[in-house]
Amino acid sequence: MNLRHKKLLLQHSRTRLFSSYYGSGGNYSQLEQIVRDECKSGKVQTLEEGLRYFDQLILERPLPSNGLCLQENIDFAYKVFDRMTQMGIRPNAITCNTVISGLCKTGKVGRALHLKNNMVKWNCRPDAVSYCAIIDALCKGGLVDQALVLFSEMHGDSNVVPNVVVYSSLINGLCNSGQLDEAKRVFEEMVSRGISANVITYSCMIDGHCRHGRLKDARKLFDSMVDRGLQPDVFSCSILIGGYCKNRKLDEAVQIFKKMKRNGLKPTIVTYNILLVGLYRDGRMKTAKSLFNEMQTFGVSPNIITYNTMLDGYFKNGYTEKAIQLFESMEGVGILADVETYNTLIQGLFQVGKLEEASKLFIEISKKGLMPDVVTYTTMINGLFCSKMLLEANKLIIEMDEKDCVPNAITYNTIIKGFLVGKETDKALHYFGKMREIKFAPSDSSCFEKLSVVIYTVPGAAAIRHIGIYITEWGFLPKDGKGSFTAYDASKLFAESPKKGLVPDVVTYTAMINGLFRSKMLLEANKLIIEMEDKGYLRDARGYDTIIKGFLLGKETDKALEFFHKMRERKFAPSDSVSCLLVKTLSAEELKNL
């Protein structure tokens, strides 16, 4: 008997079981239980098979309970639900909420909203459970504004009263999106309605304020929670400790840590790891080591994150030998090193000039069955460049490509700078071009300075154009704004470019003008615009967009309007962003005259 015949026979036997059961007048609830058991055991393996059983049950009376077959497979549940409504079975609020909850958990919020809106047709109204599931899903998906709209709708329904769970979900979403003032308003509204905030609500508020640097407000909330008779849990304490550590307020972090232990709360591994990071960043490695030892006394075993934290701390505070000793002890206590462990070690060893030891560890990664990641390769490449080993660095760059390890912006900065320092200008320009193709921007100030030198020294207009345009496109200044390569330098290089054989075109001019505007050099930008017009290069919508936007942001409204009218004369239309900026910036009278 082949497999297909076996399956048909099995299906037939199950159908006979159901038919005989019906015929014998069996108890219906027992029959439902049989179906549930079949589903749970895995015997009902396909959606079609489950629906076939469901159809058989529908033919019987009384009708099957609405909860039947909702066994975690939301697609199956939704199809069953749809079949029920098509056959005239009215679902109750519990059934609807079960499906809504499942849809929300699987990211199908649109379907959940549609189902909620249809509940009135079935004479059952959405309740706090319905709203809470959808609001929570919207917030977790970053759609906080939509969640607020739904929350307002909930307020308008006299039959639904928001509970602390709904408020907590919304407050958490608002805090995560940085809308702290709105979160505070919702929090105060909740309290004014007589709904008591719980520890979860307070924790959401504290977390949001900590992550946005508002530590005083976070501490006030923490103290307010205690004053209202709520006992902070490990989670809320860990949040506040993390906020203090992130903002280098270690004394306050340690104070909260000690207080939670006095109150009988046992710190978790997460709490310890947070505090260890804060201590080593503040240079308190002795305290960190004491805390590391204390963990085991309290029955908390260090994990790989703990060890990686300690290794990083030892290296960054100059304790290389202690870092190596700790690494060598890991395997003995059952902690296996991961890629992050090796990345920390390799970087630390390179920093103290231990090239050979770092290279051995790089080889060891693969032997341990691990895969070097982009951080590993970038660290190794940087170390080799710093050791003037350009050939070895180049081999590693090629290997990285062969192993499909995608470079990030830091990798490209490292490679470009390394080749420039090593006088390998062609290779630097090659990777500079690749960097621009994937929309990464240089962020290393010394890299910018070296690129400016290249423009002066490399023969040929192509190299000048290649570098000059990209610098102007990226805004000239390094990420921190403190580097010595400025918009003025770029402007000077641009002026010098014809001497090198480069004739600026429309792209070059537009990029340069954009950069000058961004650097608030309106006078220089205006001079270049006049030059661009004189040469007939102001001939596309992008050029006009750049100029209008630059003058609007620079508060030169008359100039912006002058070029807007010129743009219209040329039959060009401004982009949506420029149109919005015009509406936002101009007065009602000025808009009327457009």
N, C-alpha and C positions, 0 to 999 in steps of 0.2 A: 504493500500500500504506500503510495507516494505521499509527500508532505501535504499537497493540496487536498487530497482525499481525506487525510487525517483531520485537517482544519474544518472541512465541510461536515465531517461526522461529529466533531466536537461541538460545532455550532448547532447542529441538528439536535444533539442530546440535550444541550442547554435549553433550546426552544421547547423540547418535549417536557423538560423539567418544569418550566413555567406553565405550560398548557395543562399538565396533569395537576399542578398545584391549584390553578384556577378552578379546574373541574372538580376538585375535591372540596371546594369551599373553604380553602385555607384562610387563615387570618391575614389581613392585608398588611399590617405592620410587620409581621414576620416575613412576608414577601419582600417588603422594602429592605429588610435587614439582609436577605439573601443577595439582593442587588448590590447593597453596600459592600458585603463581604466579597462578592465577585470583583468589584472595582478595586478594593483595597488589596486583594491577593494578586492583582495583575492579570487575572484571567480575561477581563475586559480590556483588550489591548489597543483598540482603535476607537476613534470618535464615532465612526459609523456603527460599530457594534453596540456601543453604549446607547446611542440614540435609538437603535432598533429595540433594545430592551425598554427604553423609555416609552416608545410608541405603544408597545404591548401593554404597559402599565396604564397608559392614558385611556385605553379602551375599557378598563375596569372601573368600578365605582366602589368606594369613594375615590375621589381624585388623589393622586400621590401628593405627599407633602412637598411644599415649595423648596425645602432644603435638599431634596433628593439629588444625588449625583454631583453636588458641589464639593468635589474632593481635591481641591488645590489646583486642578487644571482649569485655569480661568477661561481658556478658549472653549473648552468643553462646556463649562458652566454657562458661559454667555450664550452658546448655541442652544443649550437646553432651555435657558431662560427665554430666549427668543421664540422657541417652539411652543413653550407654555403660553406666552401672550398671544401668539397667532391662533391657538386653539381655544382662546377665550378664558383661560385660567387667569384670574387676577392675582398677581403676586402681592404679598404683604410687605410691610416696611422691613421686616427682618430679612426676607429674601433679597429685596432690592439692595439693602445695605451690605449683604454678603457679597453680592456681585460688584457693587460699587467699590468696596474695599479691595476685592481681588483685582479689579481693573486699575485702581490707583497704585497698588503695590507693583504691578507689572508695567507701569508707565503709560497706561492707556487712559489718561485723564480726560481726553475729549469724549470718549465713549461714556465715561463715568458721569460727566456733566450732562450728556444727552439723556442718559438713563434717569438721572435726578429730575430733569425737566419733564420727563414723561410720567413721573410717579403720580401726579395729580389725576391723569387719565384713568388710573387704576384705583382711584379713591383711597390712596394712601399718600401721606404728605412726607416730604423730606424732614428728618429730625436732626438733632445735634450730631448723631453718629454719621449721617450722610454728609453733612457739611464739613465735619471735622476731617473725614477721610480725604475729601477733595481739596480742602484748604491746605492740609498737610502736604499732599502730593504736589500741589501748585508751588508751595513755598520751597520744597526740596528740589523742584525743577527750575528754580530761579524765577518763577512767574509770580512774584510777590504782588505786583499791581493787580493782576487778575484775582489773586486771593483776597485782596482788600475789597474788590468789587463784590465778590461772593459773600464776604463777611458783612458788607453793608446790606446786601439782599437778605441775609439771615436776620439782621436787626429789624428789617421791615416785616418779617413774618411773625405775627403775634403768637403763633403756636410753637415757635422755637426759641429757646433761651440758650444763648452761648454758655458753655461751661468752661471750666479751667483748662481742659484739654484743648479746646478750640483756641482759646486765648494764647495758650503756651505755644501751639503750633505757629500761629500768626506772628507772635513776638519773636520766636526763633528765626522765622523767615526774614523778618524785617531787620533783625540784628545781623544776620548773615549777609544781607545785601547792603549793610552800612547805613540803613535808615534808622539810626538810634533815636532821634527825636520822635519819629512816628511810633517806634516801639514803646517809648516812654509814655506817649499819649494813650496808646492802646492799654498799656499796663495800668495807668491811672484810671482809665475808664472802667477796667475790670474791677478794680478795688472800689470805685464809687458805686458800682452796681451790686456791691455786697458779695462779690465772688472772691474768695480768699486765694491768694497766690500760694502755690506749693513750692517745694524745693526745686522742682524741675523748671518752673516759671522763672524763679530767681536765678537759677543757673544759666538759663538762656540769656537773661539780661546781663549778668556778670560777664559771661563769655563775650558777648557782643561789645561791651565797653572795654574789656581787656584787649581784644584784638584790634581795636581802633585807638588804643593809647589813652583812653579816658579812665585811668586807674583810680583817681579820687572818687569818681562816680561809681566805679565798680566796688570799691571798698564800702561806700555808703550803702549800696544795695546789700552787700554781704552783712554789714552790721544791722541793717534794717530787718533782714531775714531773721537774725538771731533775736532782735528785740521783740519780734512778733511771735516768738516762741517756737520757731522752726529750727530744727537741728540740722546744720549743714552736713551733707554727706561727703564721702571721699571725692566724688566727682566735682562738687562745687568748690571744695577746698583746693583740689588740683588745678582747676581753672584759674583761681586767683593766684596760686603759686606760680603758674605758668606766665600769667600777665606780669607779675613782679619780676620774674627772671628775664623775660623778653626785654623789659625796660630797665634792666640793670639795677633793680631795687632788691638786692639779695637779702639785706637785713629783714625787710618786711616779709619776703618769701619764707625765710627760715623761721620767722616768728609764727606765721600761719601754720607751718609744718609742725612745729613743736606743740602748738595749741591743739591741733587736731589729734595728736597722739595723747595729749593730756585728757582730752575728752573721750578717749577710748576708741577713736577711729584708727583702723589699721591702714597705713599707706599701701597703695598698690604698686606694682612694678612701674606703672605709668607715672605715678607721683614721684617715685625715686628718680626715674630717668629724666623727667622735667627739671628737677632740682639739680641733678648732676650737671646737666648742660649749662644751667645758669651759673653754677659754682665755677666750672672750669673757664667759662668765658670771662668771669670776673677775676681770674687768676688764683682762685682759692682751691688749689689742687689738694692740699693737705686735708681740708674739710671734706672735699669730694671723696678722697680715699677713705676717710673715717666713715662717711655715709655709705660707701660701697661695702665696707666691712660690716656695718650695722645691719644692712639689709638681711643678711643671712641669719643674724641673731633674732630678727623679727619674723623669720620664716618666709622671707621673700627671696626667691632665687633670681640672681641676675640673668638676664637673657642676652641675646646677641646685640640688641640695641644698647644695653648697658655697657657691654664690653667695647663696642665701637665708640661710644661716648667717652669712655675713660681713655681709650687709645688716642682719640683726637685731642683730648684735654692734655694728656702727657706730652704729645708732640708739640702742641701749640704753646705750651708753657716751658718748653726746653728740657723735658725729662725723657730723652730718647731711649736711654737704657731701660728705664722703668716700663716704657711702652713695649719694647721688645720682650721683656720678661713677662709682661702681662699676656702678650700674644702667645708666647710659648706655653703658658699655663692653661690656655683655653681648652685645648683638646683633652687635657687630663681631667677637667671637670665636666666634660660632655658637651661643651659649646663648640660647634663647628663654625669656622670662619666663613663669611659670605663675601660677595664681591665688594661690598662697602668696606669691609674690614681690610681687604687688600688695597683698596683705593686709598684709605687713610694711611696705611703703612707705607705705600709707595711714595705718596706725597710727602710724608714726614721724613722719610729717608733721603729723598732728593733735596729737601730743604737743608739738610746738614751735610750734603755732599757725598752721601753713601750711594753712589750710582750703581756699583756692582751688586750690592745687597738688594736694591730696588729692582734691578733687572732680573735677579734670581726669583724674586717674589712674583714678578709678572709672568715668568715661565711656569711657576708653580700653580698659578690660577687654573690653567687648562688641565694640569695633571690632577687637580682636585675635582675635576668634572664641572668646573664653573666656567662661565663665559665672560670675558672682559667686556665692560660696557663703555659708553661714550666717555664717561668720567675717567675710566682706567686709561684708555688710549690718549685722551687729552693730557692727562697728568704725565704719562710716559713721554709723549711727544714734547711737551714743555720742558721736562727734565733733560731730554737729549739735546734740544736746542740750546738750553742754558749751559750745557757741557760742551757746546760747539761740535756736536756729533750730528751734522746735517744729513749725512748719508744714512745713518741709522734711523733718524727721525723720518726721513723720506720713505724708507722701507716700511716703517710702521704706518705711515699715512696710506700707503698702497694696500697694506694688509687690512687696514680698517675698512677700506672700500671693498676689498675682496670678500670680507666677512659680513658685508651688508650692515655695518655699524654706522648709522647716520650721524654725521658731525652736527654739532649745535653751534650757536653763535660764539661761544667761548673757544671751541675747537678752531674755528676759522680765524679768530683774533690771534690765537696762539701760533697757528701755522704762518699767517701773513707776517706777523711780527718776527717770528723766528727766521724766515727766509730773508726779510729785509735786513735784519741784523747781520745775517750771514752773507750779505751781498748777492743773494740769489734773487735778483729783481724780477726776472721773467716768471719764476715760480710764484713769487709773491703776487704779481699781477694776475696770474692764472687763477689763483685761489680767491683773489679779490673779486674777479668776475663771477666765479661760482657762488661766492657769498651773496652777491647782489641778485643773482638769478632766483635764489630761494628767500629773498626779502629779509635777510639778516643785515644788521647794521653794526659797524665797528663800535666798540665800547671802550677800547683801551686808549687812553690819552697819548701814551708814548707811541702807539701804533699810528695815530694821526700825525704826530710830529714827523715820524719817519716817512710817511707817505708824502708829506709836503716836500721833504728833501728829494724824494724820488722824482717829483714833478720838475724840479730844477735840474736834476742831473741826468735823467734818462733821455737819450737822444730819441727824436721821432715824435711827431704830433700825436700818434696813436696812444702812446703811454700817457701823455699829458691829458688828453681827452678822457681816457679810460679812468684816470684817477679824479680829475677835476670835477667831472659831472657827478660822479658818485658821491663825492664829499658834499657838494652843494645839495644833492637830493636828500642826503641824510642830515642836513642841518648844521654841518661844520663842527659843532661843539661835541666833546666827549660826553658820556652819559652823566657824569657828575658836574659838568659845567665848569670845572676848575682847570682844565687842561690849557696849555698855552696856544693850541691851534684854534684860532677864532674865525669868525665870519670876515673880519678884516683881512686876515691872512689869505683866506680863500679868494676874497675880492682882489687882493694884490696879485695872487697867482693867475686869476682869470685875466687881469689886465696884461700880465706878462706873456700869456699863452700865444698871441700872434707872433712874438719873437721866436717861439719854438716851432713855428710852422702850423699852428692850430688856428683854423678859422671858425669861430663860434657859430653855431647854427641855432635854429629855433628851440631845440631841446636844451642846449647849453644855456641859452639866455633865460628860458623859463625856469630851469632848475636854479640858476644863480639868483634870479630875482626872488624866487620863493625862499631861498635860504637867507637872503638879506632881510626880507620881511620878517621871517621867523626870529631873526636876531635883532629886530627892532631898529634896523639901519635903514629908515625910510628915505633919507636923503640920497644915500648910495643907490637904493633900489630905484628911485625916481630917475636918477641919471642914466641908469642902465635901461630903463623903459624907453626913455627918449632915444637912446642909441639904438635900441631894438626897433623902434618905429621908423627911425631914419633909414635903417637898413632893410626895411620891409619884412621883418621877421615876425611881427605881431599879426598873425594871419590865421589863428585857430582859436576855438572856444576855450581850450585849456589855458592858453596864455592870458586871455581876458579874465577867466575865472581866478587865476592866480593873482592878478593885479587888483581886481575888485575886492577879493577877500583880504588881501594884504592891507589895502587902504582902509577898509572897514574896521579891521581889528586894530589898526593903528590910529583910529579915531579921525581919519582924514576923509570925512563923508563926501565933501565936494569932489575930491579927486575920484573917489569910488564911483560917484554918479556920472562923472565925466566919461569914464571908461565904460560904464554900463550903457550909456547912450551910444557911444561908439560901437559897442558890441551889437546893439540892436540895429544900427545902420548897416552893419556887415551881415545881418540876418542870422546871427548866432544867438543861441539861447543859453542862459546861465544854467549851471548844474543845480540840482535840487538843494545841495548844501549851501550854495551861494544865494539862491532864492530865499531860503529860510533865514540866512544871516541878514539879508536885506530887510526882510519883514521884521526881524528882531531888533535891528539897529536903527532903522529910519523912523522918523516921526510920522504921524498919521497924514500930515500935510505933504510931506515928501513922498510918501507912498502914493498919495492921490495924483501927484504930478508925474509919476513914472509912465 
